[in-house]
């Protein structure tokens, strides 16, 4: 009976995760739309009156944060993280229809690979083994990883300063690292220990805010259909690696095959030029 209950909890968490990443993708799209409009107004010397899309996007990002947290209380990182690939598909559709950014044949191939890999990874997952207990000294392990995003933020600041075309993509990759750490922190907060739960709940909020800021930097310096794939590919890979190394999660051969489709698919999407078809709609 307990096994059946745990299985249903895992399935429910997976469905909540899908809803979370759907909200995330639309929220990111609205952020980019809002930033486009605000930059256009600023360039024309007008007061910023068209921040509505950005505000709605921020609300959806908060919804994503809460729903993903609920999902990670009962579902391992190696099942939730690949869903970021599906959210990328939704975002690219949004960027094509609303932001009017281009989608190349290479990008379409990437979309198909992401969808196929995500389905394989989900089907192969052991739905009966999703509980989390304790892990050895996660605080020390997390301390080791903190210099990576800090160094990335410094690099992004330099690239933005010199107006490099790579600044948007780099900001996306740093945002992906921060998102992965947010995901891991949320998962660790499910450990039945008040001190660990409190510590990693605070870390999750800090990483969430930091990734949101870094995404805004990326959108201000690059196309959404370049920034987001860079963030997604990085977050999926880093989250799964940290899940295996810090949480002792396991991944079977079929899931590895699934990831073998997801990662190249995301990389193909990240390689798109990302030039707008024409100006963003008013």
C-alpha positions as CSV (number, residue, x, y, z in Angstrom):
1,X,0.0,0.0,0.0
2,X,2.8,2.4,0.9
3,X,4.5,1.6,-2.4
4,X,1.4,2.4,-4.3
5,X,1.0,5.7,-2.4
6,X,4.6,6.7,-3.2
7,X,4.2,5.8,-6.8
8,X,1.1,8.1,-7.1
9,X,2.9,10.8,-5.2
10,X,5.7,10.6,-7.8
11,X,3.3,10.7,-10.7
12,X,1.5,13.7,-9.2
13,X,4.8,15.5,-8.6
14,X,5.8,14.8,-12.2
15,X,2.5,16.3,-13.5
16,X,3.0,19.3,-11.2
17,X,6.5,19.7,-12.6
18,X,5.1,19.8,-16.2
19,X,2.7,22.7,-15.1
20,X,5.7,24.4,-13.4
21,X,7.8,24.4,-16.5
22,X,4.9,25.5,-18.7
23,X,4.5,28.6,-16.4
24,X,8.2,29.2,-16.5
25,X,8.4,29.2,-20.3
26,X,5.5,31.6,-20.8
27,X,6.9,33.8,-18.0
28,X,10.3,33.9,-19.7
29,X,8.6,34.9,-23.0
30,X,6.7,37.7,-21.4
31,X,9.8,38.9,-19.7
32,X,11.5,39.2,-23.0
33,X,8.5,40.9,-24.6
34,X,8.3,43.3,-21.7
35,X,12.0,44.1,-21.9
36,X,11.8,44.7,-25.7
37,X,8.9,47.2,-25.1
38,X,10.7,49.0,-22.3
39,X,14.0,49.2,-24.2
40,X,12.1,50.6,-27.2
41,X,10.4,53.3,-25.0
42,X,13.7,54.2,-23.3
43,X,15.3,54.6,-26.7
44,X,12.5,57.0,-27.8
45,X,12.9,59.0,-24.5
46,X,9.4,58.0,-23.2
47,X,8.5,57.0,-19.7
48,X,8.2,53.3,-19.1
49,X,4.4,52.7,-19.3
50,X,4.4,49.2,-21.0
51,X,5.8,47.0,-18.3
52,X,2.6,44.9,-18.0
53,X,4.0,41.9,-19.8
54,X,7.1,41.9,-17.6
55,X,4.9,42.0,-14.4
56,X,2.8,39.1,-15.6
57,X,6.0,37.2,-16.6
58,X,7.4,37.8,-13.1
59,X,4.1,36.4,-11.5
60,X,4.4,33.3,-13.7
61,X,8.0,32.8,-12.6
62,X,6.9,32.9,-9.0
63,X,4.2,30.3,-9.9
64,X,6.9,28.2,-11.5
65,X,9.1,28.5,-8.4
66,X,6.3,27.3,-6.1
67,X,5.1,24.5,-8.3
68,X,8.6,23.2,-9.0
69,X,9.3,23.2,-5.3
70,X,6.2,21.1,-4.6
71,X,7.2,18.7,-7.3
72,X,10.8,18.3,-6.0
73,X,9.5,17.4,-2.5
74,X,8.4,14.0,-4.0
75,X,10.3,13.7,-7.3
76,X,14.1,13.3,-7.9
77,X,16.0,15.9,-9.8
78,X,16.9,13.5,-12.7
79,X,13.2,13.3,-13.6
80,X,12.3,16.9,-13.1
81,X,15.3,18.6,-14.7
82,X,14.7,17.2,-18.2
83,X,11.3,18.9,-18.2
84,X,13.1,22.1,-18.7
85,X,13.6,20.9,-22.3
86,X,9.9,20.7,-22.8
87,X,9.5,24.2,-21.5
88,X,12.0,25.3,-24.0
89,X,9.8,24.0,-26.8
90,X,6.9,26.1,-25.5
91,X,9.2,29.2,-25.2
92,X,10.4,28.8,-28.8
93,X,6.8,28.7,-30.0
94,X,6.2,31.8,-28.0
95,X,9.3,33.5,-29.4
96,X,8.3,32.6,-33.0
97,X,4.6,33.7,-32.7
98,X,4.8,36.6,-30.3
99,X,8.4,37.9,-30.3
100,X,8.7,37.1,-34.0
101,X,12.1,35.6,-33.7
102,X,13.3,33.1,-36.3
103,X,13.3,29.3,-35.9
104,X,15.7,27.5,-38.3
105,X,15.5,23.9,-39.5
106,X,18.3,23.1,-37.1
107,X,16.1,24.5,-34.3
108,X,13.2,22.3,-35.4
109,X,15.5,19.2,-35.3
110,X,16.5,20.3,-31.8
111,X,12.9,20.5,-30.7
112,X,12.1,17.0,-31.9
113,X,15.2,15.6,-30.1
114,X,14.2,17.3,-26.9
115,X,10.7,16.0,-27.0
116,X,11.8,12.4,-27.8
117,X,14.5,12.4,-25.2
118,X,12.2,13.7,-22.5
119,X,9.5,11.1,-23.2
120,X,12.1,8.3,-23.1
121,X,13.6,9.6,-19.8
122,X,10.2,9.7,-18.2
123,X,9.1,6.3,-19.3
124,X,12.3,4.6,-18.1
125,X,12.1,6.3,-14.6
126,X,11.6,4.0,-11.6
127,X,8.4,5.6,-10.2
128,X,8.6,3.6,-7.0
129,X,11.9,5.1,-5.7
130,X,11.5,8.8,-5.3
131,X,12.0,9.4,-1.5
132,X,15.0,11.4,-0.1
133,X,16.4,11.0,3.3
134,X,19.9,12.4,4.3
135,X,23.1,13.0,2.4
136,X,26.7,13.5,3.6
137,X,27.6,17.2,4.3
138,X,25.7,18.9,1.4
139,X,26.6,22.4,2.7
140,X,30.4,21.7,2.2
141,X,29.7,20.4,-1.4
142,X,27.5,23.4,-2.2
143,X,30.2,25.8,-0.9
144,X,32.6,24.3,-3.5
145,X,30.1,25.2,-6.4
146,X,29.4,28.8,-5.3
147,X,32.6,30.3,-7.0
148,X,31.4,29.0,-10.4
149,X,28.3,31.2,-10.8
150,X,30.2,34.1,-9.1
151,X,32.9,33.8,-11.7
152,X,30.3,33.5,-14.5
153,X,28.6,36.7,-13.3
154,X,31.9,38.6,-13.5
155,X,32.5,37.3,-17.1
156,X,29.0,38.4,-18.1
157,X,29.6,41.8,-16.6
158,X,32.8,42.2,-18.6
159,X,31.1,41.0,-21.9
160,X,28.2,43.4,-21.4
161,X,30.6,46.2,-20.7
162,X,32.4,45.6,-24.0
163,X,29.1,45.0,-25.8
164,X,30.1,41.5,-26.9
165,X,27.6,39.5,-28.9
166,X,28.3,36.6,-26.7
167,X,27.0,38.4,-23.6
168,X,23.4,37.1,-24.0
169,X,24.4,33.5,-24.4
170,X,26.9,33.7,-21.5
171,X,24.3,35.2,-19.3
172,X,22.0,32.4,-20.2
173,X,24.6,29.8,-19.2
174,X,25.2,31.4,-15.9
175,X,21.5,31.6,-15.3
176,X,21.3,27.9,-16.1
177,X,23.9,27.2,-13.4
178,X,21.9,29.2,-10.9
179,X,18.7,27.4,-11.9
180,X,20.4,24.1,-11.4
181,X,21.5,25.1,-7.9
182,X,18.0,26.3,-7.1
183,X,16.6,22.9,-8.2
184,X,19.1,21.0,-6.1
185,X,18.4,23.2,-3.1
186,X,14.7,22.6,-3.3
187,X,15.2,18.9,-3.5
188,X,17.5,18.9,-0.4
189,X,14.9,20.9,1.5
190,X,12.7,17.8,1.4
191,X,15.2,16.1,3.8
192,X,13.4,15.4,7.1
193,X,15.7,17.7,9.2
194,X,14.6,21.2,10.2
195,X,18.1,22.7,10.0
196,X,18.8,21.3,6.5
197,X,15.3,22.3,5.3
198,X,15.6,25.9,6.5
199,X,19.2,26.3,5.1
200,X,18.4,25.0,1.6
201,X,15.0,26.8,1.5
202,X,16.8,30.1,1.9
203,X,19.5,29.0,-0.7
204,X,16.7,28.1,-3.1
205,X,15.2,31.6,-2.8
206,X,18.6,33.3,-3.2
207,X,19.4,31.2,-6.3
208,X,15.9,31.8,-7.8
209,X,16.3,35.5,-7.4
210,X,19.8,35.5,-8.9
211,X,18.8,33.4,-11.9
212,X,15.9,35.8,-12.6
213,X,18.2,38.7,-12.6
214,X,20.7,37.0,-14.8
215,X,18.0,36.0,-17.3
216,X,17.0,39.7,-17.5
217,X,20.6,40.5,-18.4
218,X,20.5,37.9,-21.1
219,X,17.2,39.1,-22.6
220,X,18.5,42.7,-22.6
221,X,21.6,41.6,-24.6
222,X,20.4,38.7,-26.8
223,X,17.4,37.0,-28.5
224,X,15.2,34.8,-26.3
225,X,15.6,31.8,-28.6
226,X,19.4,32.0,-27.9
227,X,19.5,32.9,-24.2
228,X,16.9,30.3,-23.1
229,X,18.4,27.3,-24.9
230,X,21.8,28.2,-23.3
231,X,20.2,28.4,-19.9
232,X,18.2,25.2,-20.4
233,X,21.1,23.1,-21.6
234,X,23.3,24.2,-18.7
235,X,20.6,23.8,-16.0
236,X,19.7,20.3,-17.2
237,X,23.3,19.0,-17.3
238,X,24.4,20.7,-14.0
239,X,21.3,19.7,-12.1
240,X,21.6,16.0,-13.1
241,X,25.4,16.0,-12.3
242,X,24.8,17.6,-8.9
243,X,21.9,15.2,-8.2
244,X,24.1,12.2,-8.9
245,X,27.1,13.6,-7.0
246,X,25.4,15.2,-4.0
247,X,22.1,13.3,-3.5
248,X,23.2,9.9,-4.6
249,X,20.5,9.7,-7.2
250,X,20.7,6.9,-9.8
251,X,20.1,7.0,-13.5
252,X,19.5,3.9,-15.7
253,X,20.8,3.1,-19.1
254,X,17.5,4.1,-20.9
255,X,17.5,7.4,-19.1
256,X,21.1,8.0,-20.3
257,X,19.9,7.3,-23.9
258,X,17.1,9.8,-23.3
259,X,19.6,12.4,-22.1
260,X,21.6,11.6,-25.2
261,X,18.8,13.0,-27.2
262,X,17.9,15.9,-25.0
263,X,21.4,17.5,-24.6
264,X,22.2,17.5,-28.4
265,X,18.7,18.8,-29.1
266,X,19.2,21.7,-26.7
267,X,22.7,22.4,-28.1
268,X,21.2,22.6,-31.6
269,X,18.7,25.1,-30.3
270,X,21.5,27.1,-28.7
271,X,23.3,27.2,-32.0
272,X,20.5,29.2,-33.7
273,X,21.5,32.6,-34.8
274,X,18.4,34.1,-33.1
275,X,18.0,37.1,-35.4
276,X,14.4,38.6,-35.4
277,X,12.2,38.1,-38.4
278,X,11.1,41.7,-37.9
279,X,10.7,44.0,-35.1
280,X,8.7,43.0,-32.0
281,X,5.1,43.8,-32.1
282,X,4.0,47.1,-30.5
